[in-house]
Amino acid sequence: MNALTIIERYYKKDSELHNILINHSTDVMNKALVIAEKHPELNIDTDFVKEAAMLHDIGIFFTYAPSVKCFGIAPYMAHGYMGSELLHELGYPEHALVCERHTGAGLSLQEIIDNKLPLPHRDMIPISIEEQVICFSDCFFSKTHLGEEKTIEQVRNSLAKYGERSLAQFNEWCEKFS
């Protein structure tokens, strides 16, 4: 699998949106790979991490988020499950799970309902170690401030809107991946 070839099927090479996606995804991938290198005991599949981290946000083009040059019609929050559907159709079900489960610290069915999120009603929480490390790494990078890594406290503040489970999950990952 070549993640860039898949991305370039849906994103015009060298467009602003392509560059945002590539830069953000590369930052996420690099952080995840550093974690994998620091923790050989976790047996993280680094080849999968390289591919899935690059593809975790492939669904953003479906959404409307002008600040990151997305001019689709779906709410931005939907990019995970929409990217998941796209990768399922292409025959990459494990990569699709990363797309669906990477938002925040993952989202439980209860968080989706309580926050009235525009998402299918099901748990979207990272399960595999690769899903977890990509989700954790993604928390540190936005698409509006490319190349700038957030502090742990900034991440905690942004996750607080999802509730205690998200914060507890993030704190657990901080210990696990530090």
Salt bridges, closest charged atoms under 4 A:
GLU8 OE2 - HIS18 NE2 3.40
GLU41 OE2 - HIS39 ND1 2.77
GLU51 OE1 - HIS95 NE2 2.77
ASP57 OD2 - HIS24 NE2 3.07
ASP57 OD2 - HIS56 NE2 2.96
ASP57 OD1 - HIS79 NE2 2.84
ASP57 OD1 - HIS102 NE2 2.88
ASP57 OD2 - LYS143 NZ 3.02
GLU100 OE1 - ARG122 NH2 2.90
GLU111 OE1 - ARG165 NE 3.02
GLU131 OE1 - ARG101 NH1 2.96
ASP138 OD1 - HIS24 NE2 2.81
ASP138 OD1 - HIS56 NE2 3.05
ASP138 OD2 - HIS102 NE2 3.94
GLU149 OE2 - LYS31 NZ 2.63
GLU153 OE1 - ARG156 NH1 3.50
